[in-house]
Amino acid sequence: MSSPSPPSLVKQLRRAVEAQVYRQTVRDLANRLRYGAHAPLSAMAVYPRPRDITHSYARKKGGRRLGRQQSGMVLGGDWDLHRHPVADHLKLVSCRMRWIDGADWEETPIFRQLMRQIDQGLVPDDCRSGEELVARYRQLDSIFEETRARGRMLDMDELPEFHYRRAHGATLVHIARDGTCLRSGGGAHRFAIAHILDLPEMPAQLGAIHPEALEAGHLERLRRSALKPSASGF
């Protein structure tokens, strides 16, 4: 494999800084020493059933922010009890309108919201114009159809543009004490595709995990994929 071009290398270094990879590496080492072979690791892939993810993590006022930087963190307390239903999330609602009801993207609330942001001079989802936004959502249509035909969602390392670590960038999920996966920021469209298609599982990036979930073996249950290409034939 050839070395990444300078712009690609710069982008990877920027991602590493944003994800606090240096801290995650220390956390991974500490987790391995404490939990052994079953240790949670940063950016680890887990494979929940999309329809089983009914809530997202809802940070209460003054509560802890939990994002990709906290991937692999074993975190006690009651953070996992603060939840919000995913059914009314803007991107999932918009994707259902498009792929179930047959609406045009321009009719969906997410498209209208992003267009307003572009008109304000912002660059949502790396789109600087209406044309770029239309092209992005046409690409999502293609990904939806490809995923439906394939019968499974690709792991991050199967994507041609992916040059990072483990499952970084996949839909982020935190694991609550009862083993429930709570969706968090990032990967919303991937989650919507898997949810609407009712896939038996989807690749996700591990966020924080409650120690009671780790002790009960929920991480082991979620970390094994039953739909790898060698096993599924896809």
N, C-alpha and C positions, 0 to 999 in steps of 0.2 A: 504494500500500500504506500503511495507516495505521501510525502510530508504535506501538511496543510499549508495553503497559501498564507502569506502574511496577514491579510484581512481576517481569514478564518482563525488563525492563531490568536490574533488580538481579541476576536469575539469570544473565543474559548477562555482566554485569561480573564476577560471582563465577567463572564459567567461564573468563573471560579471564585472571583472576589465577591460578587453579588450573593452567591450561594454559601459564602463563608466556608469553603472547602477545607481550609486549614483547621478550623474549629471542628468540622465534621470528622476529619481524619483522627483528631485526638479523641473525639467522642466514640468513634468506631473502635479504637484501640481499647478504651475503657470498657465499652460494652462487651467486647470479646473476652476480656480478662474476667469480667463479672459473670457473663451469661454463657460463655463458651460457644459451641457450634450453633446454638439457637439464638445468638445475639441479634438484635435489630441493628441494621446498618443504614447509614445515610444513603438516600436515593435508591434503596432496595425496591425491587419490584414485588408487588403483591397483586393478587388476582381475585378481587371480589366480584360477585354477581351484581351487575349494575342496578337491577330493580330492587336489590336488598339495601341500596343506599338511598334512604328516604329523607335524611336530614344532612345539613351541613353544620360545621362548627360555627357558632355565633358568639363572637367575643363580647362579653358583657362590658359595660362602661368601666374603664380602668383595668380591664382584664388583660391577660397576656396575649400578645399577637403570636399566632402559630402559622408559620409559612414554611417554605422549602428550607429555610435556614435551620429549622428545628427537625428536619428529617432524621429519623432514627433515635430521637430523644425519648427516653423513658421518663414520663412526667406524671407524678401523682397529683392528688387534689381533685377538685370537682369541676375542672375545666370541661370535661366531656359531657357534663349534664346540660350545658348551654347549647341549644340546638335550634335550627330553623328549618322548616320543611323545604325540600328542594323543588317541589312541584311548581312553586310560583317564582322560581328564579327566571330572570328575564331571558337568558339564552336558551334555556330548556323550553320555555313557553314559545319562543320564536321558532325554534327548530321543530317543535310539534306543529305549529301553524304551517310551516313550509313542507315538511315531509309526511305529515299525516293529513292535514286539511287541504294541501295544495296551494297555499297562498304564495304570492310572489314575495321575494325577500324584501322588496321595497315596502310591503304592507306590514312587516313585522316590527315590533317595538325596538328590538335590538338594532336593526338597520337604521331606523329613524334616529335613535339615540346617537349612533356612531356618526351619522351624517351631520347632526347638530354639532358634534365635537369637531369634525373636520371644518365646518363653516366657522368655528371659533378659532381656527388656526392650530388645533391640536392634531396629534398623529396617532389615533387609536388603532391598535392591532397593526401598527406599521403601515397604515393606509393614509396617504396624503391627499387623496382626491376621491371623488365619487367613483371614478373609473376604477381605481385600485380597490375600492371597497366591493364593487360589483364583481371584479375578477376574483377577489378572495372568497366571496360566497359562492361563486360558480365552482371554485375548487372544492369547497366543502360539499357541494352537491355531488361532485365526482367521488370524493372520499366516502360519502355515505353509500353510493351505489356500489363502489368497489368492496366496501366492508360487507354489505348485504350479500353480494355474490360470493365472497370468500367465506363468510360464516364466522369470522372472528376478527378481532382488531389486532393490528400488528403491534409487536413490542417496539419500544423506542429504538432499539439497536437494529431493527429491521428496516427502519426508514432511511432512505438514501442520504438525506440531508443531516442525519444525526451523527455528531462527532463529539459526544460528551461522555458522562460517566453513568453507568447503570441505567436506572429508569428516570433520570432527571428530566423533567419537562412533561411527564405523563400526568394524568389527573391526580391531584394530590389528595390523599385520604389519611385522616387520623383515626386511630383505633381506640374506641372507648372501652371502658372496663368490661362491658358485656360482649365485646367482640364486634359491636356495630362499627361500620366504617362511616365516618363523617366526612363529607366532601369539603374541600377547602379551595382556596384560590388557584386558578390555573387549570388548563385542560378541560374547560367547560364544554367546548364543542365536541371533543372526543367523548366526554361523558354523555352528552345528549345523543350522539349517534348510537353508542352502545345501549343506552337506556331505551331509546325508541325501537331499536331492532330486537330488544329483549335478548341480548347475547347471554350465554351461560356464564361468562366471565369477561373481564377486561383487565388489561395491564394498567396498574396504577403505581404511583410513587408513594412509598411509606412516608407519612409525616411523623407526628408524635404518637406514642403508644402509652396507654395507661399500664402501670405495673401489674394490676390485677388481670388485664387481658394477656399480658406476657406469661404470667404464672399459670393461667388457664389453658395455654397452648393455642390461643387464637392466631398468633402470628404464624405458627407452623401450618395451620389450616389454610391460611390465606396466601402463603408464599409459594405454594406448588401450583403450577399451571397444568390443567388437564388437556389443554388444546394446543400444545406445541406442534409445529408442523410434522415432526416425525411420528407423533402419536395420532394426529387427527387426519392427516392426508390432505389438508388444505395447503 
